[in-house]
Amino acid sequence: MRIAEAEILILPGLGNSGPGHWQVRWAEKMSTAAIVEQADWHEPDPDDWADTIVKAVELASRPVVLVAHSLGCIAVARAAARLADGKVRGALLVAPPDLERANLPDELLDFLPICREPLPFPSLLVASSTDPYCALERGADLAAAWGSDFHQAGAAGHINVASGHGPWPEGLLMFTRLMQRL
C-alpha cells in the first residue's frame, strides 16, 4: 500500500508529542497523516482515548494505518476490538510502556490491565533495549500477545526527542516497509 492511499493516524503518548518529535515531523511531511488529538494529554482517561481513536478511524475516508508511540500503543490495544472491521490495515507501535512496572505514575493506573488480545490487523512493534519505561523483554512480550512483528531498535531510549530521535530515519524506513506489506 502506498502512503497516499491511506489515512495515517498518528497517536502520541502521555503529554503528546512536542515540537521536533518524529511523530510531529511525520504529520508535517505526509500529506495524508494527522495527529489524533486527545481531550487530556496529561491526565488521560483510557476509555476516552480508545473512543477518540475509534471515532478518528470511523471518520477516515480511506483505509487507515495507525502510528502509535508510548501510551498511544496501549490505547490502540484497548480500542482494537472495535477496529476489527478491516478499515485499519496496519499499525506501527513504537516504545509501548510497561504499565506493570514499579513506580508507575498514578495517572496511568486506569490503563491497567493492559489488553493482551491479538490485534485484528498486521502490526510492527519497535522497542529499545534502553527504554526507561519498558524493558526489551516486556516489549517482546507485548508484541507476542498482540500478534505483532517485533523489531529491536538497539539502545534507543524511549525513541523520542529526549533520546535523540527527532527525525528518526530508521523509523521511517520501518514504516515504509510495513506499508509495502499491507
Backbone as CSV, one residue per row, in Angstrom:
resi,resn,N_x,N_y,N_z,CA_x,CA_y,CA_z,C_x,C_y,C_z
1,MET,0.841,-1.172,0.000,0.000,0.000,0.000,0.892,1.243,0.000
2,ARG,0.506,2.218,-0.787,1.241,3.484,-0.816,0.708,4.406,0.273
3,ILE,1.582,5.245,0.810,1.180,6.178,1.862,0.025,7.045,1.390
4,ALA,0.031,7.466,0.141,-1.019,8.329,-0.398,-2.380,7.638,-0.463
5,GLU,-2.394,6.324,-0.368,-3.654,5.566,-0.436,-4.299,5.355,0.926
6,ALA,-3.648,5.803,1.983,-4.135,5.558,3.338,-4.183,6.842,4.145
7,GLU,-5.041,6.847,5.141,-5.009,7.905,6.141,-4.107,7.398,7.258
8,ILE,-3.066,8.144,7.535,-2.104,7.790,8.568,-2.515,8.529,9.840
9,LEU,-3.015,7.793,10.813,-3.447,8.411,12.068,-2.330,8.252,13.090
10,ILE,-1.805,9.375,13.539,-0.676,9.400,14.458,-1.196,9.567,15.872
11,LEU,-0.774,8.648,16.749,-1.307,8.555,18.104,-0.184,8.735,19.124
12,PRO,0.018,9.964,19.601,1.053,10.209,20.599,0.712,9.582,21.951
13,GLY,1.696,9.622,22.830,1.509,9.102,24.175,1.244,10.204,25.187
14,LEU,1.453,9.879,26.440,1.229,10.800,27.550,1.948,12.126,27.288
15,GLY,1.232,13.230,27.437,1.829,14.545,27.252,1.892,15.017,25.810
16,ASN,1.489,14.170,24.852,1.527,14.489,23.425,2.975,14.484,22.936
17,SER,3.155,14.513,21.655,4.488,14.579,21.042,4.778,16.031,20.717
18,GLY,5.745,16.593,21.371,6.050,18.006,21.203,6.836,18.320,19.950
19,PRO,7.224,19.587,19.810,7.984,20.035,18.636,9.253,19.199,18.447
20,GLY,9.522,18.845,17.219,10.723,18.085,16.896,10.574,16.583,17.009
21,HIS,9.517,16.109,17.653,9.296,14.660,17.788,9.047,14.066,16.408
22,TRP,9.521,12.850,16.204,9.363,12.213,14.889,7.900,12.127,14.477
23,GLN,6.966,11.940,15.418,5.549,11.874,15.034,5.071,13.205,14.457
24,VAL,5.477,14.305,15.070,5.100,15.633,14.574,5.724,15.861,13.195
25,ARG,6.979,15.478,13.042,7.658,15.638,11.747,6.948,14.832,10.659
26,TRP,6.556,13.592,10.995,5.868,12.771,10.000,4.518,13.396,9.631
27,ALA,3.792,13.887,10.622,2.488,14.514,10.344,2.654,15.721,9.429
28,GLU,3.748,16.454,9.603,4.001,17.631,8.764,4.423,17.257,7.353
29,LYS,5.096,16.121,7.195,5.644,15.745,5.885,4.709,14.864,5.040
30,MET,3.867,14.076,5.689,2.981,13.169,4.955,1.624,13.848,4.758
31,SER,1.245,14.025,3.517,0.010,14.765,3.225,-1.244,14.054,3.720
32,THR,-1.179,12.754,3.931,-2.367,12.021,4.384,-2.299,11.667,5.871
33,ALA,-1.356,12.280,6.587,-1.197,11.993,8.011,-1.792,13.091,8.875
34,ALA,-2.290,12.685,10.036,-2.834,13.638,11.002,-2.632,13.096,12.406
35,ILE,-2.332,14.003,13.322,-2.235,13.622,14.727,-3.641,13.596,15.308
36,VAL,-3.979,12.502,15.964,-5.268,12.380,16.625,-5.156,13.083,17.980
37,GLU,-5.959,14.110,18.166,-5.909,14.920,19.389,-6.772,14.288,20.485
38,GLN,-6.154,14.021,21.614,-6.877,13.502,22.768,-7.377,14.668,23.619
39,ALA,-8.454,14.442,24.374,-9.038,15.502,25.202,-8.092,15.942,26.315
40,ASP,-7.369,15.014,26.899,-6.465,15.347,28.001,-5.185,14.547,27.847
41,TRP,-4.109,15.235,27.526,-2.827,14.577,27.305,-2.094,14.259,28.600
42,HIS,-2.458,14.927,29.702,-1.684,14.794,30.937,-2.366,13.955,32.014
43,GLU,-3.676,13.879,31.988,-4.426,13.001,32.894,-5.379,12.180,32.032
44,PRO,-4.815,11.231,31.304,-5.604,10.518,30.287,-6.652,9.582,30.882
45,ASP,-7.780,9.528,30.204,-8.835,8.580,30.538,-8.771,7.477,29.480
46,PRO,-8.514,6.227,29.878,-8.305,5.171,28.879,-9.496,4.946,27.959
47,ASP,-10.706,5.034,28.491,-11.878,4.836,27.629,-12.030,5.991,26.645
48,ASP,-11.766,7.200,27.110,-11.839,8.365,26.237,-10.792,8.275,25.127
49,TRP,-9.559,7.868,25.489,-8.517,7.739,24.474,-8.912,6.690,23.430
50,ALA,-9.424,5.548,23.874,-9.829,4.495,22.932,-10.989,4.980,22.058
51,ASP,-11.977,5.641,22.668,-13.115,6.171,21.901,-12.649,7.163,20.840
52,THR,-11.696,8.008,21.196,-11.186,9.003,20.248,-10.518,8.326,19.052
53,ILE,-9.774,7.258,19.306,-9.147,6.504,18.212,-10.214,5.888,17.318
54,VAL,-11.208,5.251,17.914,-12.281,4.614,17.140,-13.006,5.651,16.289
55,LYS,-13.319,6.793,16.869,-14.015,7.854,16.114,-13.163,8.364,14.953
56,ALA,-11.861,8.540,15.190,-10.972,9.009,14.116,-10.951,8.004,12.965
57,VAL,-10.926,6.727,13.286,-10.948,5.693,12.250,-12.283,5.724,11.503
58,GLU,-13.376,5.849,12.233,-14.699,5.901,11.598,-14.825,7.085,10.643
59,LEU,-14.193,8.209,10.982,-14.273,9.411,10.149,-13.360,9.359,8.923
60,ALA,-12.437,8.435,8.904,-11.497,8.331,7.785,-12.231,7.921,6.512
61,SER,-11.822,8.513,5.411,-12.455,8.208,4.124,-11.676,7.175,3.314
62,ARG,-10.510,6.794,3.808,-9.672,5.797,3.140,-9.249,4.751,4.156
63,PRO,-8.582,3.686,3.712,-8.012,2.733,4.673,-7.077,3.463,5.629
64,VAL,-6.962,2.947,6.839,-6.208,3.611,7.901,-4.988,2.796,8.304
65,VAL,-3.882,3.500,8.558,-2.705,2.908,9.180,-2.418,3.746,10.420
66,LEU,-2.264,3.083,11.552,-2.013,3.749,12.820,-0.516,3.819,13.098
67,VAL,-0.071,4.939,13.653,1.319,5.116,14.060,1.280,5.594,15.509
68,ALA,1.514,4.676,16.438,1.370,4.980,17.859,2.724,4.988,18.564
69,HIS,2.836,5.868,19.544,4.041,5.932,20.382,3.629,5.855,21.845
70,SER,4.378,5.085,22.618,4.244,5.032,24.065,2.811,4.678,24.484
71,LEU,2.171,5.519,25.288,0.827,5.206,25.771,-0.179,5.091,24.627
72,GLY,0.126,5.710,23.492,-0.732,5.553,22.317,-0.841,4.096,21.890
73,CYS,0.226,3.315,22.087,0.204,1.879,21.765,-0.786,1.138,22.660
74,ILE,-0.785,1.474,23.943,-1.686,0.837,24.895,-3.132,1.192,24.549
75,ALA,-3.355,2.442,24.122,-4.690,2.865,23.716,-5.152,2.125,22.460
76,VAL,-4.235,1.876,21.524,-4.586,1.084,20.330,-5.042,-0.313,20.735
77,ALA,-4.308,-0.953,21.627,-4.690,-2.299,22.078,-6.061,-2.277,22.733
78,ARG,-6.340,-1.226,23.493,-7.632,-1.093,24.174,-8.767,-0.901,23.161
79,ALA,-8.500,-0.174,22.083,-9.517,0.114,21.067,-9.653,-0.994,20.024
80,ALA,-8.700,-1.884,19.950,-8.582,-2.832,18.828,-9.830,-3.659,18.564
81,ALA,-10.501,-4.112,19.596,-11.689,-4.952,19.378,-12.757,-4.208,18.583
82,ARG,-12.767,-2.897,18.672,-13.752,-2.092,17.930,-13.209,-1.645,16.575
83,LEU,-12.022,-2.128,16.224,-11.391,-1.768,14.952,-11.223,-2.995,14.056
84,ALA,-12.075,-3.968,14.241,-11.930,-5.248,13.539,-12.688,-5.310,12.223
85,ASP,-13.196,-4.190,11.736,-13.991,-4.209,10.502,-13.154,-4.166,9.231
86,GLY,-11.833,-4.136,9.361,-10.954,-4.147,8.199,-10.519,-2.779,7.714
87,LYS,-11.068,-1.711,8.275,-10.680,-0.369,7.838,-9.247,-0.036,8.247
88,VAL,-8.831,-0.519,9.431,-7.438,-0.359,9.843,-6.644,-1.463,9.174
89,ARG,-5.691,-1.076,8.347,-4.908,-2.049,7.584,-3.632,-2.463,8.295
90,GLY,-3.172,-1.632,9.248,-1.941,-1.973,9.945,-1.583,-0.919,10.974
91,ALA,-0.547,-1.229,11.769,-0.110,-0.296,12.807,1.388,-0.428,13.064
92,LEU,2.019,0.716,13.264,3.383,0.792,13.755,3.274,1.204,15.216
93,LEU,3.770,0.359,16.115,3.665,0.573,17.553,5.071,0.781,18.103
94,VAL,5.351,1.966,18.600,6.718,2.328,18.983,6.812,2.595,20.488
95,ALA,7.700,1.875,21.139,8.037,2.090,22.551,6.836,2.070,23.493
96,PRO,6.050,0.980,23.465,4.945,0.923,24.431,5.499,0.851,25.853
97,PRO,4.848,1.520,26.807,5.344,1.473,28.177,4.871,0.205,28.891
98,ASP,5.643,-0.224,29.850,5.245,-1.338,30.715,4.459,-0.742,31.874
99,LEU,3.166,-0.891,31.837,2.317,-0.318,32.878,2.271,-1.175,34.136
100,GLU,2.959,-2.289,34.114,3.013,-3.143,35.305,4.352,-3.007,36.019
101,ARG,5.126,-1.994,35.634,6.434,-1.768,36.255,6.264,-1.067,37.607
102,ALA,7.319,-1.106,38.385,7.323,-0.384,39.660,7.316,1.125,39.384
103,ASN,6.813,1.877,40.315,6.789,3.341,40.232,5.986,3.876,39.056
104,LEU,4.894,3.200,38.717,4.030,3.675,37.643,3.347,4.972,38.088
105,PRO,3.380,6.018,37.258,2.678,7.252,37.628,1.182,7.005,37.841
106,ASP,0.618,7.656,38.820,-0.792,7.459,39.169,-1.738,7.685,37.999
107,GLU,-1.406,8.649,37.118,-2.311,8.966,36.015,-2.429,7.827,34.991
108,LEU,-1.591,6.793,35.125,-1.651,5.671,34.185,-2.329,4.428,34.764
109,LEU,-2.631,4.446,36.043,-3.210,3.255,36.693,-4.513,2.802,36.051
110,ASP,-5.311,3.736,35.555,-6.592,3.369,34.948,-6.429,2.595,33.646
111,PHE,-5.218,2.600,33.061,-4.979,1.845,31.828,-4.736,0.358,32.103
112,LEU,-4.676,-0.009,33.379,-4.498,-1.418,33.758,-5.846,-2.113,33.833
113,PRO,-5.921,-3.384,33.527,-4.851,-4.183,32.947,-4.669,-3.863,31.463
114,ILE,-3.474,-4.119,30.964,-3.193,-3.935,29.544,-3.929,-5.015,28.759
115,CYS,-4.610,-4.594,27.706,-5.258,-5.568,26.827,-4.180,-6.428,26.176
116,ARG,-4.372,-7.730,26.234,-3.385,-8.653,25.668,-3.982,-9.493,24.534
117,GLU,-5.090,-9.057,23.997,-5.708,-9.769,22.872,-4.960,-9.454,21.579
118,PRO,-4.859,-10.419,20.669,-4.207,-10.144,19.377,-4.918,-9.009,18.630
119,LEU,-4.156,-8.160,17.997,-4.731,-7.073,17.212,-5.342,-7.648,15.936
120,PRO,-6.455,-7.074,15.468,-7.119,-7.608,14.266,-6.550,-7.064,12.959
121,PHE,-5.295,-6.620,12.987,-4.635,-6.090,11.794,-3.136,-6.304,11.965
122,PRO,-2.385,-6.336,10.866,-0.929,-6.511,10.964,-0.289,-5.342,11.710
123,SER,0.760,-5.645,12.445,1.431,-4.582,13.189,2.900,-4.917,13.385
124,LEU,3.667,-3.866,13.611,5.084,-3.975,13.916,5.327,-3.205,15.199
125,LEU,5.871,-3.873,16.197,6.206,-3.228,17.460,7.711,-3.006,17.503
126,VAL,8.113,-1.772,17.778,9.523,-1.391,17.856,9.842,-1.054,19.308
127,ALA,10.860,-1.709,19.851,11.246,-1.472,21.248,12.749,-1.269,21.339
128,SER,13.150,-0.601,22.407,14.551,-0.264,22.648,15.089,-1.031,23.840
129,SER,16.363,-1.355,23.781,16.992,-2.065,24.900,17.301,-1.138,26.074
130,THR,17.142,0.176,25.873,17.424,1.130,26.951,16.223,2.028,27.261
131,ASP,15.034,1.580,26.945,13.831,2.367,27.237,13.609,2.385,28.747
132,PRO,13.573,3.562,29.378,13.382,3.619,30.826,11.974,3.225,31.264
133,TYR,11.043,3.139,30.313,9.658,2.830,30.650,9.249,1.406,30.299
134,CYS,10.153,0.665,29.662,9.799,-0.702,29.281,11.055,-1.505,28.951
135,ALA,11.247,-2.603,29.665,12.364,-3.500,29.364,12.135,-4.142,28.000
136,LEU,13.207,-4.441,27.298,13.112,-5.049,25.979,12.294,-6.341,26.011
137,GLU,12.497,-7.148,27.039,11.765,-8.414,27.154,10.260,-8.172,27.276
138,ARG,9.887,-7.127,27.983,8.460,-6.792,28.133,7.902,-6.320,26.790
139,GLY,8.686,-5.564,26.032,8.258,-5.166,24.696,8.022,-6.372,23.808
140,ALA,8.922,-7.336,23.882,8.761,-8.572,23.102,7.525,-9.334,23.550
141,ASP,7.259,-9.334,24.846,6.075,-9.997,25.389,4.789,-9.348,24.859
142,LEU,4.754,-8.011,24.836,3.579,-7.321,24.294,3.418,-7.607,22.803
143,ALA,4.516,-7.633,22.071,4.451,-7.954,20.641,3.848,-9.344,20.433
144,ALA,4.279,-10.303,21.232,3.749,-11.668,21.107,2.261,-11.704,21.433
145,ALA,1.861,-11.018,22.497,0.449,-11.003,22.885,-0.421,-10.371,21.806
146,TRP,0.068,-9.298,21.203,-0.713,-8.572,20.201,-0.572,-9.155,18.799
147,GLY,0.276,-10.174,18.638,0.493,-10.762,17.319,1.285,-9.853,16.404
148,SER,2.092,-8.993,16.981,2.879,-8.019,16.214,4.241,-8.590,15.847
149,ASP,4.747,-8.198,14.689,6.149,-8.440,14.397,6.938,-7.591,15.387
150,PHE,8.158,-8.035,15.701,8.952,-7.341,16.715,10.284,-6.899,16.127
151,HIS,10.628,-5.635,16.392,11.918,-5.114,15.949,12.627,-4.487,17.137
152,GLN,13.845,-4.942,17.392,14.652,-4.363,18.453,15.447,-3.211,17.857
153,ALA,15.229,-2.013,18.392,15.855,-0.806,17.858,17.220,-0.517,18.469
154,GLY,17.726,-1.430,19.286,19.011,-1.199,19.929,18.869,-0.249,21.109
155,ALA,19.951,0.416,21.454,19.970,1.338,22.599,19.409,2.684,22.154
156,ALA,18.089,2.787,22.082,17.422,3.965,21.524,16.568,4.713,22.544
157,GLY,16.716,4.400,23.837,15.912,5.087,24.846,14.433,4.897,24.598
158,HIS,13.659,5.948,24.836,12.200,5.863,24.646,11.797,6.260,23.215
159,ILE,12.756,6.351,22.343,12.551,6.676,20.918,11.719,7.956,20.803
160,ASN,12.251,9.004,21.412,11.609,10.313,21.387,12.698,11.383,21.264
161,VAL,12.312,12.631,21.342,13.282,13.719,21.192,14.362,13.634,22.273
162,ALA,13.959,13.314,23.499,14.926,13.255,24.606,16.008,12.210,24.374
163,SER,15.688,11.169,23.605,16.687,10.131,23.331,17.385,10.353,21.986
164,GLY,17.168,11.531,21.396,17.841,11.866,20.145,17.113,11.416,18.900
165,HIS,15.828,11.155,19.010,15.058,10.667,17.868,14.026,11.700,17.428
166,GLY,14.525,12.810,16.919,13.653,13.794,16.301,13.216,13.293,14.936
167,PRO,14.106,13.358,13.937,13.731,12.881,12.605,13.478,11.365,12.548
168,TRP,14.296,10.568,13.189,14.223,9.107,13.240,14.063,8.458,11.860
169,PRO,15.082,8.576,11.010,15.010,7.989,9.662,14.863,6.470,9.679
170,GLU,15.434,5.801,10.679,15.281,4.337,10.765,13.810,3.960,10.940
171,GLY,13.098,4.756,11.710,11.669,4.502,11.916,10.871,4.698,10.641
172,LEU,11.235,5.724,9.886,10.548,5.972,8.621,10.784,4.819,7.646
173,LEU,11.986,4.261,7.664,12.274,3.096,6.832,11.431,1.894,7.268
174,MET,11.319,1.667,8.575,10.481,0.568,9.073,9.022,0.776,8.686
175,PHE,8.556,2.017,8.793,7.178,2.335,8.418,6.948,2.067,6.929
176,THR,7.912,2.471,6.099,7.800,2.239,4.650,7.725,0.749,4.347
177,ARG,8.535,-0.042,5.023,8.489,-1.492,4.815,7.162,-2.074,5.261
178,LEU,6.631,-1.583,6.386,5.306,-2.037,6.834,4.259,-1.705,5.780
179,MET,4.299,-0.487,5.259,3.325,-0.081,4.240,3.412,-0.968,2.995
180,GLN,4.615,-1.392,2.622,4.784,-2.246,1.445,4.134,-3.614,1.660
181,ARG,4.069,-4.054,2.904,3.471,-5.359,3.221,1.946,-5.328,3.257
182,LEU,1.378,-4.139,3.386,-0.080,-4.022,3.559,-0.807,-4.004,2.227
